[in-house]
Amino acid sequence: MGGSFLGGGAARASLRESLAAGAAPSAGVRGRGQVDTGTQMADNSKAEDTASDSVEAAKNGSDKKEKLADQVMQNPQVLAALQERLDNTALTPSSYIETLPKAVKRRIDALKQLQVKCAHIEAKFYEEVHDLERKYAALYQPLFDKRREFINGEAEPTDAESEWHSENEEEEKLAGDLKNVVVIEEKAEGEETNVKGIPDFWFTIFRNVDMLSELVQEYDEPILKHLQDIKVKFSEPGQPMSFSLEFHFGPNDYFSNSVLTKTYKMKSEPDKTDPFSFEGPEIVDCEGCTIDWKKGKNVTVKTIKKKQKHKGRGTVRTITKQVPNDSFFNFFSPIKVSGDGESLDEDSEFTLAADFEIGHFFRERIVPRAVLYFTGEAIEDDDNFEEG
């Protein structure tokens, strides 16, 4: 310990001696060292000032940001918007799926493959349903044929066939008694009536159903009074899925056709690009027929007169031109779905969708339950169903 201490003292003494001995020669070196040290100290001072300014500016900027954030967070509308965004983000299924591990996502993809297979099985189910509809349509047809006979006065129902007990039987009996009194009085006056069948049966249905009455114009009414029957025909086994509506007319002054047809083509298979949208058969196209109008009786067009002025001579002439006219019978000249993949404009798509809906309504509701739409009972049921 002592030796070490002494050695340190001797070293310091030696250093002092060395400095004293070499004072003159080393003066220049020491002077340059002093000048360089002064410059370095000045530079360090400037750097320290600059750093101090930067820290101060950063502190001021941070203070301003914190103050602005405080002001924003005190705004209730901003807070509500942020909360709503957080809630929506939390409730979005896709955002949850994105957080799942890769192995779980792989299993989800497998489930989707199974779902596509389910959709194809469902399509087969609906194909068999279509076959059943065809089978039972044949069983319904004799009843519908008898309905046509009663409507058109081709046959009279027997007492057993016309017996019906309704909920308002007493009120109807009273109304019937009053009607009998009126009939007796008419007979007494020699005014015996002879009504054939059920007059204006189908035309009355058109008037009762809003979806159809919107299409019927005043000049359509005399033609529809000749409508005797409406039938639904299903495509044959092995043929592409479709159904046809047949409108049977009696002889009239408007066209020579006895039957006007409208065919609806259907698709019952999942879409390759969007298989999960499959919900059963859908109408994809329709095809009407040519109406053989008698001269001057075509209600689907109207004739207008237009004046034209000759550019050179300045003379004016009147020309007649036929333009489309609103009519129910445009129903038999539908818009064609483009086969080359071109999309329809918005108005055409709306018109075509409405056409498909009407065709489906004829098939599913009007033809099977015609008498209830004639009396209005089915319309009341439909209204109650919608309200419920």
Disulfide bonds with the S-S distance in Angstrom:
none
